[in-house]
Amino acid sequence: MERRLSLAVAGASGYAGGEVLRLALGHPQLRVGAVTAGESAGSLLGDHHPHLRPLAQRRLEPTSAEVLGGHDVIVLALPHGASATLVSQLPPDAVVIDCGADFRLRDASAWKEFYGTDHAGTWPYGLPELPLAGGGRQRGALTAERRIAVPGCYPTAVSLALAPGFAAGLLELDDVVVVAASGTSGAGKGAKPHLSGAEVMGSMSPYGVGGSHRHTPEIEQNLTAAAGCPVSVSFTPTLAPMPRGILATCTARAARGVSAEQLRRAWTQAYAQEPFVEVLSPGRWPRTADTLGANTVHIQVTLDERVGRVVAVAAMDNLTKGTGGAAIQCANLALGLAEDLGLPTIGTAP
């Protein structure tokens, strides 16, 4: 029997850490080892994630290199800025997957502008399906890597929605506008007055308006990689009254002479061999409900011929494909396992 690989999760009491553990429990080659936390250290995992019944009696340990070391895979589900100090103390031969933003950006000045601290460096970017300029996928940069940065949830949805058009030269590089809605779990598990039920139920609201959201440079980085030239994006996130899910409505000016048939052909060809990205049949539009609990992204694209704009809409679960599922997918690639091992493509309904 093949040896099961040990997995440690730092930040296990939060939503992202809990999602990694949920998926790891169904993975045929992973065994859950240490689970750690900050302020919650010493409590039982079941106090935070009662749905993870097989791990409910696990005691959360303090997050330290000593506790995390000795595992084959270490997933960091920590607040932004918390990973950089820790990773320097982790074994170089361990696969470390960071769900935070610390190592996503290549541009140190963009990190400084949006996060306000010194740039910690850049790791291979964990969005395997991303089409790149000149052909190829981001997947090629991930196989057998020891350090991988998981993308942000919004950048995953937006980048996969628009990248085929940029890679095929069908979209103009400027005047890209994105409005995306996310469930409240995207803000983490910590108590926040504006995320209480009374404030959220029956209401939607924008935030990070005016280009200030931290995912903006990450989205531009990905679309630039797809286009081979700089792409600028106006990004407005909104908060939706649902626990989880993202619906990203993305528009860009179509290049001269582009037809709806060309668009559909480019998108379907781009993702024809991708098990986790589905371009829906004509007339069907993505719904967050259809992706809940699945490591999938549903996409539709059309041409607004009257104004010459391409409209691409993507739906996904921000905690599965947007975080925990992406971490497991990247771990599979780093470990030389089948990329889809242990990852669900079937959602829940209703």
C-alpha positions as CSV (number, residue, x, y, z in Angstrom):
1,M,0.0,0.0,0.0
2,E,1.3,3.4,-0.9
3,R,2.3,5.6,2.0
4,R,-0.2,8.3,2.9
5,L,1.3,11.8,3.0
6,S,0.9,13.9,6.1
7,L,-0.8,17.3,6.0
8,A,-0.6,20.0,8.6
9,V,-2.9,23.0,8.5
10,A,-2.0,26.3,10.2
11,G,-5.0,28.6,10.9
12,A,-7.3,25.5,11.1
13,S,-10.0,27.3,13.1
14,G,-10.9,29.6,10.3
15,Y,-13.1,29.1,7.2
16,A,-10.2,28.5,4.8
17,G,-8.4,26.1,7.1
18,G,-11.7,24.2,7.7
19,E,-12.3,23.9,4.0
20,V,-8.8,22.5,3.5
21,L,-9.4,19.9,6.2
22,R,-12.9,19.0,4.8
23,L,-11.3,18.1,1.4
24,A,-8.2,16.5,3.0
25,L,-10.5,14.0,4.8
26,G,-11.8,12.8,1.5
27,H,-8.4,12.6,-0.2
28,P,-7.1,9.0,-0.6
29,Q,-3.4,9.9,-0.2
30,L,-3.5,12.6,2.5
31,R,-3.5,12.0,6.3
32,V,-4.3,15.0,8.5
33,G,-1.5,15.7,11.0
34,A,-1.1,18.8,13.1
35,V,-3.9,21.4,13.2
36,T,-2.8,24.8,14.6
37,A,-4.3,28.2,15.5
38,G,-3.4,31.5,17.1
39,E,-5.8,32.7,19.7
40,S,-7.8,29.5,19.5
41,A,-4.9,27.3,20.4
42,G,-5.8,24.8,23.1
43,S,-9.4,24.5,22.1
44,L,-10.9,21.5,20.2
45,L,-11.3,21.7,16.5
46,G,-14.9,20.5,16.9
47,D,-15.6,23.8,18.8
48,H,-14.9,25.7,15.5
49,H,-15.9,23.1,12.8
50,P,-18.5,20.7,14.2
51,H,-19.1,19.5,10.7
52,L,-15.6,17.9,10.6
53,R,-16.6,15.0,12.8
54,P,-13.6,12.8,12.3
55,L,-11.4,15.6,13.6
56,A,-13.7,17.0,16.3
57,Q,-11.5,15.9,19.2
58,R,-8.3,17.2,17.8
59,R,-6.7,19.8,20.0
60,L,-5.5,22.9,18.2
61,E,-1.8,23.5,18.8
62,P,0.1,26.8,18.7
63,T,1.2,27.8,15.2
64,S,5.0,27.3,15.1
65,A,7.6,25.8,12.9
66,E,8.2,23.1,15.4
67,V,4.6,21.9,15.3
68,L,4.3,22.2,11.5
69,G,7.7,20.7,10.6
70,G,7.9,17.0,9.8
71,H,4.9,17.0,7.5
72,D,4.9,16.3,3.8
73,V,2.5,19.2,3.1
74,I,1.9,22.3,5.1
75,V,-1.0,24.6,4.3
76,L,-0.9,28.1,5.7
77,A,-4.4,29.6,6.1
78,L,-3.2,32.6,8.0
79,P,-4.0,36.3,7.9
80,H,-2.2,38.3,5.2
81,G,1.3,39.1,6.4
82,A,1.5,36.3,8.8
83,S,3.1,33.7,6.5
84,A,6.3,35.5,5.6
85,T,8.0,35.2,8.9
86,L,7.0,31.6,9.5
87,V,8.0,30.1,6.1
88,S,11.6,30.9,6.6
89,Q,11.7,28.5,9.5
90,L,9.9,25.6,7.7
91,P,11.8,22.6,6.2
92,P,12.9,23.3,2.6
93,D,11.8,19.9,1.4
94,A,8.2,20.2,2.7
95,V,5.5,21.4,0.2
96,V,4.2,24.7,1.6
97,I,1.0,26.0,0.2
98,D,0.1,29.6,1.3
99,C,-3.5,30.6,1.1
100,G,-2.7,34.1,2.1
101,A,-1.6,36.9,-0.2
102,D,2.0,37.2,1.0
103,F,3.7,35.6,-2.0
104,R,1.2,36.2,-4.8
105,L,2.4,39.4,-6.4
106,R,5.5,39.8,-8.5
107,D,5.5,43.6,-8.3
108,A,7.0,44.7,-4.9
109,S,5.7,48.3,-5.4
110,A,2.1,47.0,-6.0
111,W,2.4,45.0,-2.7
112,K,3.6,48.1,-0.9
113,E,0.8,50.2,-2.3
114,F,-2.0,47.8,-1.5
115,Y,-0.8,46.1,1.6
116,G,1.4,48.7,3.2
117,T,4.3,46.5,4.2
118,D,7.5,45.3,2.7
119,H,7.2,42.7,0.0
120,A,8.2,39.2,1.2
121,G,8.9,37.7,-2.2
122,T,7.1,35.8,-5.0
123,W,6.2,32.1,-5.2
124,P,4.9,30.2,-8.2
125,Y,1.3,31.3,-8.6
126,G,-1.2,28.5,-8.0
127,L,-3.8,28.9,-10.8
128,P,-3.0,25.9,-13.1
129,E,-5.8,26.6,-15.6
130,L,-4.7,30.1,-16.4
131,P,-4.0,30.5,-20.2
132,L,-0.8,32.3,-20.9
133,A,0.3,34.5,-23.8
134,G,1.9,32.4,-26.5
135,G,0.3,29.2,-25.4
136,G,0.7,27.1,-22.3
137,R,-0.8,27.2,-18.9
138,Q,0.3,28.3,-15.4
139,R,0.2,24.6,-14.5
140,G,3.7,24.3,-16.0
141,A,5.1,26.5,-13.2
142,L,3.7,24.3,-10.4
143,T,4.7,20.7,-11.0
144,A,7.1,19.5,-8.2
145,E,7.4,22.9,-6.6
146,R,8.0,23.2,-2.9
147,R,6.4,26.6,-2.4
148,I,3.1,27.7,-4.0
149,A,0.9,30.8,-3.5
150,V,-2.8,30.1,-3.7
151,P,-4.6,32.8,-5.7
152,G,-7.2,35.1,-4.1
153,C,-10.8,34.1,-4.6
154,Y,-11.9,37.1,-6.7
155,P,-8.8,36.8,-8.9
156,T,-9.5,33.2,-9.6
157,A,-13.0,33.9,-10.9
158,V,-12.2,37.1,-12.8
159,S,-8.9,35.8,-14.3
160,L,-10.5,32.5,-15.6
161,A,-13.5,34.5,-16.9
162,L,-11.4,36.8,-19.1
163,A,-8.1,35.2,-19.8
164,P,-9.1,33.2,-22.9
165,G,-10.1,36.4,-24.6
166,F,-6.8,38.1,-23.8
167,A,-4.7,35.1,-24.7
168,A,-6.5,34.9,-28.1
169,G,-6.1,38.6,-28.8
170,L,-9.9,39.2,-28.9
171,L,-10.1,41.9,-26.1
172,E,-8.8,45.4,-25.8
173,L,-6.2,45.9,-23.0
174,D,-7.8,48.8,-21.3
175,D,-11.4,49.6,-20.2
176,V,-11.8,46.3,-18.4
177,V,-14.6,46.6,-15.8
178,V,-15.4,43.9,-13.2
179,V,-18.2,43.9,-10.6
180,A,-18.2,40.8,-8.5
181,A,-20.4,39.6,-5.5
182,S,-19.0,37.5,-2.7
183,G,-20.6,35.7,0.2
184,T,-19.7,36.8,3.7
185,S,-17.3,33.9,4.4
186,G,-14.8,35.8,2.1
187,A,-14.2,38.2,5.0
188,G,-13.0,35.4,7.3
189,K,-14.5,34.0,10.5
190,G,-13.7,36.8,12.9
191,A,-16.7,38.7,14.4
192,K,-17.3,41.9,12.5
193,P,-20.4,44.1,13.2
194,H,-21.0,44.9,9.5
195,L,-21.2,41.2,8.8
196,S,-23.8,40.3,11.4
197,G,-27.0,38.7,10.2
198,A,-29.0,41.9,10.9
199,E,-26.7,43.9,8.7
200,V,-26.3,41.4,5.8
201,M,-29.7,39.7,5.4
202,G,-31.7,41.2,2.6
203,S,-29.0,43.7,1.7
204,M,-26.2,44.1,-0.8
205,S,-23.4,46.6,-0.5
206,P,-20.2,47.6,-2.3
207,Y,-16.8,47.8,-0.6
208,G,-13.2,48.5,-1.8
209,V,-14.7,51.0,-4.3
210,G,-12.5,53.2,-6.5
211,G,-9.7,50.7,-7.2
212,S,-8.7,50.2,-3.6
213,H,-9.4,46.5,-3.2
214,R,-6.3,44.4,-2.6
215,H,-7.1,41.9,-5.3
216,T,-6.9,44.5,-8.1
217,P,-3.1,44.2,-8.8
218,E,-3.4,40.4,-8.7
219,I,-6.2,40.4,-11.3
220,E,-4.1,42.7,-13.5
221,Q,-1.1,40.5,-13.0
222,N,-3.0,37.5,-14.2
223,L,-4.7,39.1,-17.2
224,T,-1.3,40.7,-18.2
225,A,0.2,37.2,-18.2
226,A,-2.6,36.0,-20.5
227,A,-2.4,39.0,-22.9
228,G,1.4,39.3,-22.9
229,C,0.9,43.1,-22.5
230,P,-0.2,45.2,-19.5
231,V,-3.9,45.1,-18.8
232,S,-5.7,47.6,-16.5
233,V,-8.8,46.7,-14.6
234,S,-11.5,48.7,-12.7
235,F,-12.7,46.2,-10.0
236,T,-15.6,46.7,-7.7
237,P,-16.5,44.0,-5.2
238,T,-19.9,43.7,-3.5
239,L,-21.1,41.8,-0.4
240,A,-24.0,39.5,-1.0
241,P,-26.3,38.0,1.6
242,M,-25.1,34.5,1.3
243,P,-22.5,32.5,3.2
244,R,-20.3,31.4,0.3
245,G,-20.0,31.9,-3.4
246,I,-18.7,34.4,-6.0
247,L,-20.4,35.7,-9.1
248,A,-18.1,37.9,-11.2
249,T,-19.5,39.9,-14.1
250,C,-16.6,41.0,-16.3
251,T,-16.7,43.2,-19.3
252,A,-14.1,44.3,-21.8
253,R,-14.1,46.0,-25.2
254,A,-14.0,43.6,-28.1
255,A,-11.2,43.9,-30.6
256,R,-12.3,45.2,-34.0
257,G,-14.3,42.6,-36.0
258,V,-14.7,40.0,-33.3
259,S,-17.8,37.9,-33.5
260,A,-19.8,36.1,-30.9
261,E,-18.8,32.8,-32.6
262,Q,-15.1,33.6,-32.2
263,L,-15.6,34.3,-28.6
264,R,-17.4,31.1,-27.8
265,R,-14.8,29.1,-29.8
266,A,-11.9,30.7,-27.9
267,W,-13.4,30.1,-24.5
268,T,-14.5,26.5,-25.2
269,Q,-11.2,25.6,-26.7
270,A,-9.3,27.2,-23.8
271,Y,-11.0,25.0,-21.2
272,A,-12.0,21.9,-23.1
273,Q,-9.5,19.8,-21.2
274,E,-9.8,21.4,-17.8
275,P,-11.8,19.3,-15.4
276,F,-12.6,22.2,-13.0
277,V,-13.6,24.9,-15.5
278,E,-16.8,24.5,-17.5
279,V,-18.0,26.8,-20.2
280,L,-21.8,26.4,-20.0
281,S,-23.9,25.7,-23.1
282,P,-25.4,28.7,-24.9
283,G,-28.3,30.3,-23.0
284,R,-27.2,29.0,-19.6
285,W,-25.7,31.5,-17.1
286,P,-23.6,30.7,-14.1
287,R,-25.2,30.5,-10.7
288,T,-23.3,30.4,-7.4
289,A,-25.7,27.7,-6.1
290,D,-24.5,25.2,-8.8
291,T,-20.9,25.4,-7.6
292,L,-21.3,25.2,-3.8
293,G,-18.9,22.6,-2.3
294,A,-17.3,21.9,-5.7
295,N,-13.8,22.7,-7.0
296,T,-15.4,24.1,-10.1
297,V,-15.8,27.4,-12.0
298,H,-18.8,27.9,-14.3
299,I,-18.4,30.4,-17.1
300,Q,-20.5,32.0,-19.8
301,V,-19.4,34.5,-22.4
302,T,-21.3,36.6,-24.9
303,L,-20.9,39.7,-27.1
304,D,-23.0,42.8,-26.5
305,E,-23.0,43.8,-30.2
306,R,-24.7,47.1,-29.7
307,V,-21.8,48.6,-27.7
308,G,-19.0,46.2,-28.8
309,R,-18.3,44.8,-25.3
310,V,-17.6,41.2,-24.3
311,V,-19.4,40.0,-21.2
312,A,-18.0,37.0,-19.3
313,V,-19.6,35.8,-16.1
314,A,-18.0,33.3,-13.7
315,A,-19.5,31.6,-10.6
316,M,-17.6,29.5,-8.0
317,D,-17.4,28.7,-4.4
318,N,-15.0,31.1,-2.8
319,L,-14.0,28.6,-0.1
320,T,-13.6,25.5,-2.4
321,K,-12.1,26.5,-5.8
322,G,-11.4,29.9,-4.3
323,T,-9.3,28.7,-1.4
324,G,-9.3,25.2,0.1
325,G,-9.8,23.3,-3.2
326,A,-7.1,25.4,-4.9
327,A,-4.7,24.5,-2.0
328,I,-5.3,20.8,-2.5
329,Q,-5.1,21.1,-6.3
330,C,-1.7,22.8,-6.0
331,A,-0.5,20.2,-3.4
332,N,-1.5,17.4,-5.9
333,L,0.7,19.0,-8.6
334,A,3.6,19.6,-6.2
335,L,3.5,16.0,-5.0
336,G,3.2,14.5,-8.5
337,L,-0.3,13.2,-7.9
338,A,-3.2,13.3,-10.2
339,E,-4.3,17.0,-10.2
340,D,-8.0,16.2,-9.5
341,L,-7.3,13.6,-6.7
342,G,-9.7,14.1,-3.8
343,L,-11.4,17.1,-5.4
344,P,-15.2,17.2,-5.9
345,T,-16.7,18.5,-9.1
346,I,-20.3,17.9,-8.0
347,G,-21.9,20.6,-6.0
348,T,-24.8,20.6,-3.5
349,A,-28.4,21.5,-4.2
350,P,-30.7,23.2,-3.4
